Amino acid sequence: MDTLKVRDAKDVEEVVRAAIANEQPLEIVGHGTKRLIGQPMATNAVLDLSALNAVSSYEPNELIITVQAGAPLADVQSLIDSRNQQFAFDPMDTSVLTGVSGNGTIGGMIGAGLAGPRRIRAGGARDHLLGAHAVSGFGDSFKTGGKVVKNVTGYDLCKLLTGSWGTLAVMTEVTLKVMPKPESERTLLLSGLDEVAANHAMTAALGSPYDVSGAAHVPSSVFGSAAGALARLGARGQAVTLLRLEGIAASVTHRAGSLGKALAAFGAVEMLQDDASAAVWAEIRDAGPFAAGGARGLWPVWRIVCPPASGGALGKALASESEGDVIYDWGGGLIWAALPPKPDAQAALVRRRVEAAGGHAALIRADAEVRQKVDVFHPQAPGIAALSQRVRNSFDPKIILNRGRMVRAAAT
């Protein structure tokens, strides 16, 4: 397979134009940590962006950073952490599930658009992308957005690029909003609740005035495959419901006490502080109990988004019917499901249950043979699918960029 390693945006233009002329689709790669997510692609040319790794500018006082798309996410996070700042949407490290070393690039983070537990308060990746430079499937460079929200006029193409998995354009540089890291955090723990009761507790906490920044539930069955901080919580042998508060230390202490009293009807409340709390939420963010190499490391993993009020019942039914395990995040609005291996990754069951609940599901981990047989991303209704195709054609009419990654090819 030919690997085309570019040095700048001009190189990207030239590579894309050559691909168009030769009708040769390109696989867009940074560090390759997300190559195992999506439909398998048939291509023999890789556009490697890893050399586009510079930090173009960082203005900590303005809470803005501009970086090239191939910049390592870990390096950028280390840089902003040195100024006590963070990406507030809590980007997921997909390498935990896929087993591919490293945690990827900034471009991969935006292309995947996968946010962590703090999304319920801070929004998703698309809400923090202020601007981008990219090369379309016409081989032309374009710019969208700016360095401040008020400069965004016309179509907000940043929203389209986020979560497009490299199928619309090749991002070469992005400008992101960063936020101050909280001074302190506390996690309230409720033990022994079933899924439905946990759903009620999380809903009550999120509807309270105490500014909850994380709400998750881990059933007792999951702890057998957990490690680290979650495994230590599982030693009590009961399901655990977790609610996170962040901010100034005095405020967090006061809010934690008040929220604990408000949740007294659900049982005794315990507390995790700072580092212990952060370790638990990192494992929730990355679906740690289902990590590659762990007890569930060979099981297909689904990412299910649904109305939070439906999450408890949906997850409970899905786990029972599939004999799998689930983790609840986003107050029940995000379910990670690891299911025993079957030729179709139990796609028919998952999609039937999820659609009945008004949600959608993506197959985040499965081997290539399974991903060839099932739709990795949730099938769209005909009208939405037609609109998506028109959008794609307006960016990449020859379908040169990541051809076939998001939509399974029709059987012949």
N, C-alpha and C positions, 0 to 999 in steps of 0.2 A: 504494500500500500504506500502510495506517495504521500509524504508529509511536507507541506509547504509552510515553512516557518517565516512569518512576516516580521518586519522591523518597525513599521509605522503604518498609519492609515493609508498612505499612498500605495504601499505594497498590497494592502487588503483590497483596494480598488482594482489593482492590476490582476490579482489572483481571481477575483470574482468575475471580472470581464472575460478573462481567459476561459473560466469555467462555463460561462454563458456561450461563448463562441464554440466551445467543444462539446456543449451539452453534457457536461460532466458535473454531477452533484457533488457538493462539498459537505464534509462533516466538520462542524465548528468545535474546536477543542481548546480549553485552557490548560488545566492540569489533568483532565480526563477523569475526575472523581465522580462525575455524573453520567458517564458513558453507558452505564448499565441500567439507566432509567429511561423508559420510553420504548417504542417499538424498535426492533432491530432495523438498522439502516443498511441498504445495499449501496456501498460506494467504495471506490478505491483511491480517494483523495481526501486528505485531512488538512484543514486550514488551522495551523497551530498559532495561537495568540499569546503563548507564554512569554515571549520576549517583550510584549507591550506591558511592562510591569512597573512603570514609574508612578510616583505620586506627583501629580502635576502641581497641586497647591493644597495647602491645609491652613485654614483660618480658624483656629480654636475659638477665638473670641466671637466669631460669626457663626460658629457651629456648622461649618461647611468644609467638605473635603472633596477634591477632584482627583481621580485616579484613573489610570489606564485599565482597560478591562482585564488584562492578564495579570494584574497585581495579585499576589497571594493574599487571600483573605486573612490568614493568620498574621501576616506582617502588618497589614493595615489595622487590624484589631489591636495589635500590640502598640502601634503608633498612637492611636487615639486613646488607648488605655493609659498611656504615659501622661496624657493630659486629663485623665480622669473623665473620659468620655466614652461613649459606646454607640453601637447601632441599636436603637431602642426596640426595633422589631424582632431582635433576638434570632438572627439567622441560624437555621438548622445546619448541623454538620452531617451530611448524608453519608459520609464515609463509615460512620458507625454501623449503618444498616448494610451498605454495599460491600464493606470490607476492603475498598480501595483506599490505599494510604493517602494521607493528606486531607485537608478540608477545603481545597478548591480555590477558585479565584473570585474576584469581585464580579466579573462578568457572569460567571456561573451562578453566583448568588442571586443576581438580578434576573438572569434568564430562567432560573427555576422558580424564584419568587416564593420560597418556602419560609414562612415566619414561625417563630417559636411561641412559647406560652404568653409572652407579653403582648401579643397581637390584640388581645381583647381590650387592652387599654391604649396601646401606642399605634395600632394599625399595622398594615402589612408593608412589605418591601416597596410596593408601588407608591405608598404614601410618603416615602422618604427619598425617592429618586427625584431630584430637582431638574436634572438635565442630562442629556447624553449626546455624544457624537457617534454616528454609526454609518455603515455602508449597506445600502439596499441591494436587493437582488437584481437591480439594473446596473450595479457596479458604480453607483454614485454615492458620494458622501452627503450626509445631511445632519443637521443639528436640531434637537428638540429641547424645549425648556430653557432654563437658565440657572443662575446661582441663587435666585430667590423666587419664591412662589409667585409674587406679584409680576414677575417678568414673563410668566408663561401665558402666551396668547395663542389664539387659534386652537387647533386640535392638540390635545395633550397626549402626544404619542408615547410619552414615558409609561403611561398606563398600559398601552398595547405591548411595549417591549418587555415589561415585567411579566414573567411567567410564560413567555412565548417559546422558551426552550430553543432559542436560536433559529426559529423558522421564519422570522420576518426580516431580520437584518443582522449584520455583524457589528456588535457594539465595540467601539475602540476606546472610548473614554466616557466616564460617568461622573456626575456631581451628586453627592449624597448629603443629606442632612444628618448630623450627629447630635446626640443629646448628652447632658451631664449624667454621670453614673450616680445612682442613689447613694447617699451616705450610709444607709443602713437598710437591712431587710429582715423581716420575720416571716416565718411560715407557720400557720396554725394547722394542727393535725387533728382530725376526727377519725377514730378507729371503729371498725366493725360495721360500717354502713353498707347496705346493698346498693346496687346501681341506681335504683329509683330514688332511694332516700338521699344518696350522695348528690344526685341531680338536683333535688330540692334544696339541699344545703348550699350547693354552689350557686344556684339561682338566687337564694336569699342573700348570700354574701355579695354577689355581683350587683344586686339591686340595692345594697346598703350604701350609705354615704361615706364608707371608709376606704374607697379608692383601691380596690383589690386589683393586683396586676398579674395574678396567676390563679387558676382554679382547675385542679386536676383530681382524678380519682384512679387509684390503682387497686384492682381486685386482688384478693388473696392468692388466687391461682397464678398470677403473674410473678409473684415473688420467687417461685422456684427457679425461674430463669433469669432473675435479676442479679446484678453485681453491685459492688460499691455502696453508695449511700442508700439506694433503694433496698438493697439486700439487708442492710442493717435495720431498716424500718420493718422489713418483712419478718424479722426474727420473732415478732410478737404474734405471728400467725393470723393476723386479721387484715382485712382490706383497710386502706388508708385514703382519706380525702384530704387534699392539701390546698391551702389558701394563702397566697403571698401578698404581703404589704411591703412597700418600698418608699423611701424618702428620707427626710431629715430624722435623725435618731429620736428626738423627743416626740415628733409627730407619729412615727411608726410605733413607738411604745404605747402611746395613748390610743391610737387606732386599734392596735392589736388587742388591748385590754377590752375596749368597747365591743369589738367584733366578737371576741370570745364570749362575752356575756350575751350578745344577741343570738349566738348559735348554741346556747346552753341546752336548748330543747333537743338537739341532735346528739348530745353526749358530752363527755368530758373533753376538754380542749387541751392539747399539749402544744409546745412551742419549739421551733428550730430557729437559730439565730445565725445571721451573716454567712460565714463560710459553709456551715452545715446546710443551711437553707439553699445557698447557691449550688452546691453539689447535687442536691436532689433535683433542682429544676433543670440543670444541664442534662441529666439523664432522662427526664420527662421530655425535654425539647428534642432530643435525638432518638427517642424510642429505645433507650438503652437496653431494657430487658430483652429486646428482640435482636440484639446486635449480632452481626456476622461472627461466627466462631463460638457463639454462646449456645445454650440449650435449645433455642429456637432459631439458630443461625441459618438453617437450611429451609425454613418455612417461608412461603410467600408472605409478604407484608403489604397490606392495603392501607391507604390513607383516605379516610372517609370524612367528609364535611357535611354536616346536617344541621337543622335547627336545634339549638341547645336543649330545648324542652323535650325533644325526641331522642336525645342521645342515650339516656340511661336504658330505655326500653329497647332501642335498636341494638345497642351493644350487647345487652343481656341475651336477646333472642339470637343474635348472630353467633355469639360464643357458644350457646347451647346447641344450635343446629349444626355448627361446623366442627364442634369439639376443639375450638381454638381459644386464643387468649386475646384480650383487648385492654387498651389503656385509654383513658378519657382525658382530654385536654380542652382548653377554651370553654370551660364550664359545661362540657358535654357536647360542644359544637364540633370538636375534632376527635375522631376515634382512630387509633392505630390498632389494626387487627392482624395478628399473626395466625395463619390457618394451616392445618396439616396439609402437606403436599398432595395435590391431585393434578391430573393433566391440564385442567383449565383453571387452576388456582382457586377453585370454587367460585368462579366469576358469576355464574348464573345465580347462585344463592345470594352473593353479595349485592349484585345489582338489583335483584328483586326486592330485597329488604331495604336497600338504600333509597331506591326510587319511591317506595311506599312511604318512606319517612320524609320525602322532599329533599333529599340530599344528592351528593355525587361522590364517586369513589375512583381513586387512581391506584394502580398496581405499582408500588414503588420498588419492590424487590421480587424478582422471579428470574429463572434462567431464560436464556434466549429462546429455547424451544417453546416454553410456555408463552412468552411474549409475542411469538409469531402467531399463536393460536387465538389469543384473546385481545380485546381492546384494552390497552394499558390506561389510557385516559377515558373518562366517561363519555360514551357516545352522545352526541348532541342531537337535539330535535331537528327535524329537517330544515326549518326556517333558520335556526341559529347556525346550523352547519353551512347553509348556503351563504349566510352573511359572513361567517368566518372565512370561507373560501374566497369571497370577493375582497375581503381585507388582505388576505394572503396574496392574491393576484396583484393587488395594487402596490405591494412591496416587492414581490418576487414572482413575476409571471411565469418564468421558466421552472419554478420550484427547484432552484439550485441549492438553497440553504437547508441543511438538515432534512432532506427529502424523506418523508415517511416516518419521521420520529413521533409525530403526534396522532397520526391517523393510520390505522392498519390498512395495508393494501388489500383490495378485494381478491378473493380466491379465484384462481383461473382453472 
